[in-house]
Amino acid sequence: MNSPVRTPKQSGFRQPGEWTPHRACWVAFPSDPELWPDLAGVQSSFAAMCHGIAKPAAEGPQSEGLEVLVRDAAAEARARELLAGLQVNYHQVQFGDIWMRDIAPVFLTDAAGAVASVRFRFNGWGEKYDYPGDTEVAAKVQAIQAGQRAFESRLVLEGGGVESDGAGLCLTTRDVALNPNRNPGLSEAEVTRELALALGAERVIWLSQGLLNDHTDGHIDNIARFIGPARVVCMRAVTSDDPNAGVLADIEKDLREAGLEVVTVPSPGLLLGREQRPLPASYLNFYIANQSVVVPVFGTPQDEAALAALGALFPGRRVVPVPAKVFLEEGGTVHCITQQEVAARASV
């Protein structure tokens, strides 16, 4: 008789807070001109992001490294030029687009310091974007890290749709996790249970919706981010034309009513894309690296104030701004492109 499949939570694993030390950051190199009309621009911003995350190889193994997926030898050669000097491992793996937050597995740890990962089922953000190779990336990354335990959740979801504080709390949004285009027929209670099992959470806090025109239907990493146990940052509208003013006010209210410690940073406000539609711009799509916080900026008057506010929340880490409108035109920014692998530690 087969033993029942144990979940991460049943096995003692949970998703740590992003500020927990990382072994590496997983990214995928942009090299497809059909997906990226301004390929030179996106590669330049991608390189700036990577240099903001990783430290030179000469600074030793404790620095955060990069695990970079490349489609072929030509892409690898170009990536090597742009990322010269950094601690990088390259993997020729077929993928569609570069949103590793959503197509890679989520890395976990246990009380003994072991590392594992869990992959959600990926269906192209509700079957809106079908890029060949994306559905297999999470399993391929788990295979590369063959020494780690690999779990699979039955939920259709993306890594950008969940946010954990490492102390038992998980944030998500109804517009994503309960969307019929992902998990039809599952109730909020059922999804709550599955999230708890996959991420080791004790409590799931639900927000209702995300930013206007978000391709993902409303990922949490654009609207609320944990910066410590039960401590969260969200955005507040500071301009009269902010298309998300009402939504941002509701988010702040809901987070406070959930009993969290809430701090705010300015919203970028109205940012128009190529088609003159508001883009879902967010300073919260930052990445917390070992020595830095890499923050998307958009060339708006709020950039400077947001960088200062975020810098104050992460003492000891340098703030690295990365021009991100070139990313956002195609769907996401810094956090969407990255997926951290927690560092293993010796048990005490």
C-alpha positions, 0 to 999 in steps of 0.5 A: 500500500502506497504511503500518502504524499506528504506536503511541505507543511506536513514535512516541516517546510515553509516559505521564509521571508524574502529577507532570509539569506539567499544562496542564489537568485534564479532569472531567465535571460531575455533574448526574444525580439518578438516578446521584447521589441526594445531588446537592447533596452530590456537587456540593459535593465536586466543587467543592471538588475543582476548587478544590483542583486549579485556581488562580484565573484571575488567577494566570496561564496557568501555573496548572492549568486545568480542561476541564469536560464538561457535559451541557447548558446547565442543567448548565453554568450550575450548574457556572459558579456552583460554579467561578466564578473558576477557569480553566475551558473548558466543553464540552457533550458527552453522557456517562453518568457522571463517571469521566473517569479511565476514559472519557477518553483518557490523555495522553502526551508525547515527548522533544521535549515534544509532547503526544498521547493514547491511548484504550483501548476502554471497555466499562463496566467489563466490561459491568457499567455501561452509561451512554449516551455513555461509550464515545464520550467519549475520541474526543470529547476527542481531537477537541476537542484536534485539534492533538494526535496521537490513538492508539487501543489495541486493549485494553479497559481504563480509565485507572484500571487503569494507573499509569506512572512516566514512566521506563518502568515501568507498574503494573496488576492481573490482575483488571482487565487480564486479566479475561475481561470485558475482554480474553478470550483475551489472555495476560498476555504479549500484554496486557503487549506492548499496554500497553507499546505504548500507554503507552511502557512498558519494563516492566509490573509485575503485581499480582493483585487490588484492594480488596474490593467495588471496582466496577472489579474492582480498579483500580491507582489504589486500591492503588498509586501512583507518586510518582517513578521506581521509587518507589511508595506503597501502604497498610498496615492499621492497624485490626483490622477492616480488610477488606483487611488481607491484600490490602494486605500482599500488595500491599506484599510484591509491590511490594518484590519487584518492586524498587521503593522502597516507602513506606506510608500508613495504610488508612482501614480499615472504611468501611460504605456505605448497604447496610452493605457495606464500601466500597473506600475508599482514600487512594491515589485522590488527584490530583497537581495542579501546586500541590497533592495533592487527597486523598479523606477519609472521616471515619475516624480515619485521615484525619489521619495519611494526610494528614500522610503524603501531605503529606510525600511531596509537598514544595512541594505543599499537601494538599487534603482532599476529603470523598469518601464521597459519591463512593465510595457510587457507585463512586470518588473523586478520581482516578477523576473526573480525567484530567490533560493534560500541558503541552506544552513547547518542545524544547531 
